[in-house]
Amino acid sequence: MKTFNTMAMALAAAGLLVTFTAGASQAAGRFAVNHPRRAQVLGRDRSLNRQLWSDRGHLGGNFGSLQKQDLSIRQQEQADARANGGYITRAQRLQFNGEEKGLQSQMNHDYRNASTPGSFAYNHPRRSQILSQDRGLNQQLNSDKGNLDGNYGRLKAEDGMIGAQEQRDARINGGFITQGQEQRLSNEESHLQNQINNDLNK
């Protein structure tokens, strides 16, 4: 009887978790419809935060500083939204996108510079930056698998194509990628990040 009661309580708790998760997903969808600019900024912030924690020990001791910058962006977004009655303006969204892009660049730079001489990141800084961003996208895709409006497979395939292109470019150039190739791949990753954010917030 005790085992039965324990199982019943576990099943009830699982049911509550499913209900809560479904409710949270619906609430996130409504928020994105009502506040698309905020959803985009906060989606990118969530991705940066995940990457920060994932790379915590590989940022040359700058984790705390980078985390403060990320928190500052989030707090400013919330302050602007409060001042505007729950919304942010187009100009504010562009400003936040620029700040988040700058933070991403600093994270990539610190990740590369924290590498030891002779390591892959040290010898291939452009590839390291692209692959670091790709790792963050991949982690986000896998952790948000069930909340991407049914587009997980398509987004995962796009991520795979970016990775395959990076490998092809490196093979053609003797193990390196050019500055132009790095820029193109970085733009593709930014585009994929925007798609993830949009699908996540539907």
HELIX and SHEET records of a PDB file:
HELIX    1   1 LYS A    2  ASN A   34  1                                  33    
HELIX    2   2 PRO A   36  SER A   54  1                                  19    
HELIX    3   3 ARG A   56  HIS A   58  5                                   3    
HELIX    4   4 PHE A   63  ALA A   83  1                                  21    
HELIX    5   5 ARG A   90  ASN A  113  1                                  24    
HELIX    6   6 PHE A  120  ASN A  123  1                                   4    
HELIX    7   7 PRO A  125  SER A  143  1                                  19    
HELIX    8   8 LYS A  145  ASN A  147  5                                   3    
HELIX    9   9 TYR A  152  ILE A  172  1                                  21    
HELIX   10  10 GLN A  179  LEU A  200  1                                  22    
END                                                                             
